[in-house]
Structures are given as structure tokens and as C-alpha cells.
Amino acid sequence: MSLYDVVPENLFSVLASKNKGLYVNTLFVLLEAFKLHLRISKDELVSMIVSKLESDIVSADFSEDELYDSEQSLSGRAHFLVRKLKTAGWILVEAENDFREYVTVPGFSYRIIQLLSDIANGSDTENFAYVYSTYSSLKNADETRDRFEMFTALNDSANRTEKLVESLKSLYHSITYYNQQLIDTADVNKVLHSHYDIYQKEVVEPIMKPLKIRDSVPKYKIPIQLILKKWLVEEDTVDGIAEYMSASENADPEKCRVEILKKIHYIIDTYDGLEKDFIGEIDKKNTQYIRSTTQKINYMINSDRSVKGNMVSLIRAISDGKTSDAAMELLGGAFELYEQSYVSEESLYSRKRPVRREKVSELIMTEEPEEFKEKARKMAKQMLEQRFGRKNVAAFVGRLLDGREEISTEEIMLENDDDYIMTLLSAVCADSKDFAYSVKFADGYVKSGGYELPLMVYKRRAAK
């Protein structure tokens, strides 16, 4: 089998482009999203790309790329990167029942990206029968009670559990990919080849069968959890593993104990949700794919013999860019044909274009500048007198005294700037005989409502 019977021909084009470094980093972000989520929302993937690759995107040169008007911004360029990966065949993007778009990572994409990540980070991968290996190592360690074996078994079990989850996610995306490929396949022989020669060998035989028969989660789930729960109940066991970890890694014993407990709970909780959250969803996807394959084969075998089959052939000829013009000439006189389009993410947006401001007539002043300034001064003075006039100052002090003979600024609570200004004006006006109070100053200052005031006492003047 040729390599390009499995992967798209343009798959590696982005890795040979001018911005190949940016595309590789985008693939690594995709890998991170794959490991974080079972279902990858397109919007979430774009947000992750913007968050992690902002500086790379800003500095990249997209002059040779055909960006839409809506793809000129930072977020728009991130959408372009996703579109480019989709065009090259790294991902599939499809809308689901909740009207949101989700990204599917085919199995070959995941393996290639993981390989690139392993090369970049210097890590190696190894294949395991994850569930049985986890049970076997924990069982042997529980029987021997050797601290080294228990510590090693727990570490290996946590790693295998993580890789098991990744393997199940990869399986889910692989089935989704084959289901999508089924929709695009128009030849019955290609459908049969894809299902029996590729899907069975790549998905069913190496993954689905062992998952159900040999490396079965339902078979080993309870024994694995019982061993780990027994270790949790036996505090000496956890303490012993933590002591060994602390001595071998020269780490804090309490931190080691927390790390041991974290791994034990991670394995128990993961196996609790494997059947519902992962295996159940995978079974649904597999059932959906098998049903779709059966229906597709039945339809393609019988469709050419019916009127419906002939109509499908005509529509395909019309929609094919290579034969559409000739088909339209032949069918133009026999049918009334109408073009159908759809709304996409670019349809509802048009880029705002800058408009040059036109020069308008100048504002003409009807008064001379000096006359205008004088009028403004008079209006300002009138406004101040209305707000802070002598009557208002006298009324302000009257409210402060409120029937008392005297009051100190230590007892006053200023609420705003107007109260502060009134207090200052009242001190200035106290010497005037027209006011019914006097002010006596003392040393020091007081604070009231966030304002600093001199320490003074208002005294009511004796009535004449």
C-alpha cells in the first residue's frame, strides 16, 4: 500500500512552507488540545492558538497566503491556520447537533504529530497492553510488599492509565475520521476496501478486540481499584512508598506523600469513568459507522438501477468542476436548475474600510475673543456665587452648629468636595461681622472623610 493511499497528498505541504515553524507549533497546540478534550471545539482550538502563539502569529509573514478580509486580525490569522490545516488534511471540521463546529484529528495525524513532538522533546513511546499491565504490576507489588516494587508499579500504572486514555481518544477520533471518509467516498469498492482492509486492520483488530476481550476494562477494573483502595486504607503502605520516594529522589516526605495519593486517586477515578465517558462513546461511534457503512453499500449497489440513482449521478456531474459546464449545456433545456449556497463564517462579515474625512467649513465665532472671555468670566463668577455664595456659607455653618453654641472640626464629617470648600470659605468669612459665628484656630490638623482640615472651633456670636 502506498503512503498516499492513507494520508492526503498535501499533508506535508505546510511543513515545507515559509511559515513551517508556525505550522509545526500549531500542530503541537492541536496535540495539546487533543490530550485535554475528547471533543475539540474549533473556537476553543483557535483560542488556544492565539494564547500560546500570539507573538509567532504577529511576526509571521502571510504575504504569500490568500487570507480573507476577516482573517487579517490576530484571531483571524488563527482561524486561517486552522483552515490551512483542514485544507492540507491534518484535521476535519464538522458541525454537530449543538450547531458548534468540532475538530476531528485522524489517527495518522495524531501519530505523526505525536512523533514530531517526541522528536522535538526527545521522548520515546512504547506499546503496552495497558489495562492488564496495570493490574499485573499492582498485583505483584501488593503480594511482595517491596517498597521499590510498589513505588515502581504505581508510577507505571499512572503512566499506563494516561496512555490508555490517550489511546481511547485516538480511537474515538479515528472512527469519526473513517465515518467522514465514508461520506466522501463515491465508489462501492473503495468503501469495501476502506472498511475491511483498513478499518478492520487499523482499528478493530489492534484496538477494539483487545479492549473487549484480552485487555478488558470491565474485567480488570475492580481488581485494580481494590488493590489501590487497600493501599489507601493502610496508611503505613502509603507512608512507606512516600518514604522510599523521598529517599530515592531526595524530596520532601510530605510532598511525596501528596504525590502518591494523587496518583492513586487518579487511577481509581479514571477507571471509574472509562466505560461511561470513553468506551460507551466509542461503542456508539463504532455502531454508527458500521450502520452507515452497511447503508452506504446497500445504497450504492442498488442506486444505479433506480430513477433516484440516475438523479444522483446527474447532480454529481453538475457539481463536479471538471464536467459542470458540459453537463449544464446538456441539461439546460430539460430542467429548471437553481444554485444553492450556504452561510459560512465569512458570509456575515465584511471588513470595515477606512474613510477619509472630508474638510468641512470652519466654525465662525460671532463675537470678538475678548468679549467672549469676559462673558465667560461673568458666567463662571455667577455660577460660583450661586453655589458658594455668602448665604450658602452661612447656612452651611448653621447646619453644623444645629442649635449648639460651638462645634470643633474634630466633630465634623465631610461627605464631598463641596463640604470641604464650604469649610474653607467659612473660615475666611468668619472675621466678617455679617456672619453669626466666629472661628478660633488651634494648633494641628484633623482628618474628616478623607480631607485634612485645620483644627478650629466654630462659636455662635451673641445676638445683638
Order of alpha helices (4+ residues) and beta strands (2+ residues): alpha-beta-alpha-alpha-beta-beta-alpha-alpha-alpha-alpha-alpha-alpha-alpha-alpha-alpha-alpha-alpha-alpha-alpha-beta-alpha-beta-beta
